[in-house]
Amino acid sequence: MGLMLGAFVGFIAMIILGWIPIIGPILAGMIAGIVSGGGVGKGAIAGFLSGILGGIICAILLMTLGGILGGFWGAIVGGTIGSVAVVMSIGIALLGLIGGAIGGAIRKR
């Protein structure tokens, strides 16, 4: 299939399974790794992208809405808060990376 398809499916799985602590992001990463195929490396990348995609989307939305509502300074504040959201999502992305590596190894067999 493809890396971006695996990351997108993993992102949807992160939304659905994200309420389960630790195991939810790992399971969503496994789903991303299985869908992306291509082995451990490609599965790990898909799992990481699926975990960090939520923070990136949040950052884009905050910067855009800040720019619309507050002009230049609103965009600056929105971009700063969005950057914090991306940094905070790195922990979930690392769990997704672990799950993606497991899922990629399962798919490779």
C-alpha positions as CSV (number, residue, x, y, z in Angstrom):
1,M,0.0,0.0,0.0
2,G,1.7,3.2,0.9
3,L,3.4,5.0,3.7
4,M,1.0,8.0,3.7
5,L,-2.0,5.6,3.6
6,G,-0.6,3.8,6.6
7,A,0.0,7.1,8.4
8,F,-3.5,8.3,7.7
9,V,-5.2,5.0,8.8
10,G,-2.9,5.1,11.9
11,F,-4.0,8.7,12.6
12,I,-7.7,7.6,12.5
13,A,-6.9,4.7,14.8
14,M,-5.1,7.1,17.1
15,I,-8.3,9.2,17.3
16,I,-10.3,6.1,18.1
17,L,-7.9,4.3,20.4
18,G,-6.1,7.3,21.9
19,W,-8.1,7.2,25.1
20,I,-6.4,4.0,26.2
21,P,-3.2,4.9,28.0
22,I,0.1,3.6,26.4
23,I,-1.6,0.6,24.7
24,G,-3.8,2.7,22.5
25,P,-1.0,4.5,20.6
26,I,0.9,1.3,20.3
27,L,-2.1,-0.5,18.8
28,A,-2.7,2.4,16.5
29,G,0.9,2.3,15.4
30,M,0.6,-1.4,14.8
31,I,-2.3,-0.7,12.5
32,A,-0.3,1.9,10.7
33,G,2.6,-0.5,10.3
34,I,0.5,-3.3,9.0
35,V,-1.3,-1.1,6.5
36,S,1.9,0.5,5.2
37,G,3.8,-2.8,4.8
38,G,7.4,-2.8,3.7
39,G,9.0,-4.0,6.9
40,V,10.1,-2.6,10.2
41,G,11.5,0.7,9.0
42,K,8.6,1.7,6.9
43,G,6.1,0.6,9.6
44,A,8.0,2.6,12.3
45,I,7.9,5.7,10.1
46,A,4.2,5.3,9.5
47,G,3.5,4.8,13.2
48,F,5.5,7.9,14.1
49,L,3.8,10.0,11.5
50,S,0.4,8.8,12.6
51,G,1.2,9.9,16.2
52,I,2.6,13.3,15.3
53,L,0.0,14.1,12.6
54,G,-2.5,15.3,15.2
55,G,-0.1,17.9,16.6
56,I,0.7,19.1,13.1
57,I,-2.9,19.5,12.2
58,C,-3.6,21.3,15.5
59,A,-0.7,23.7,14.8
60,I,-1.9,24.5,11.3
61,L,-5.4,25.1,12.5
62,L,-4.3,27.3,15.5
63,M,-2.0,29.4,13.3
64,T,-4.7,29.8,10.6
65,L,-7.5,30.7,13.0
66,G,-5.1,33.0,15.0
67,G,-4.3,34.8,11.8
68,I,-7.9,35.1,10.8
69,L,-9.1,36.3,14.2
70,G,-6.1,38.3,15.5
71,G,-4.1,39.3,12.4
72,F,-0.3,39.0,12.5
73,W,0.0,38.7,16.3
74,G,-2.8,36.1,16.4
75,A,-0.9,34.0,13.9
76,I,2.3,34.3,16.0
77,V,0.5,33.2,19.2
78,G,-1.3,30.4,17.3
79,G,1.9,29.2,15.8
80,T,3.6,29.2,19.2
81,I,0.8,27.3,20.8
82,G,0.7,24.9,17.8
83,S,4.5,24.3,18.2
84,V,3.9,23.3,21.8
85,A,1.2,20.9,20.6
86,V,3.6,19.3,18.2
87,V,6.2,18.9,20.9
88,M,3.7,17.4,23.3
89,S,2.6,14.9,20.7
90,I,6.1,13.5,20.4
91,G,5.5,11.1,23.3
92,I,2.5,9.6,21.6
93,A,4.4,9.5,18.3
94,L,7.2,7.5,19.9
95,L,4.7,4.9,21.2
96,G,3.3,4.8,17.7
97,L,6.8,4.3,16.3
98,I,7.2,1.2,18.6
99,G,3.8,-0.1,17.5
100,G,4.6,0.6,13.8
101,A,7.8,-1.3,14.0
102,I,5.9,-4.3,15.5
103,G,3.2,-4.0,12.8
104,G,5.8,-3.7,10.0
105,A,7.5,-6.8,11.3
106,I,4.2,-8.7,11.4
107,R,3.3,-7.7,7.9
108,K,6.8,-8.6,6.6
109,R,6.4,-12.3,7.5
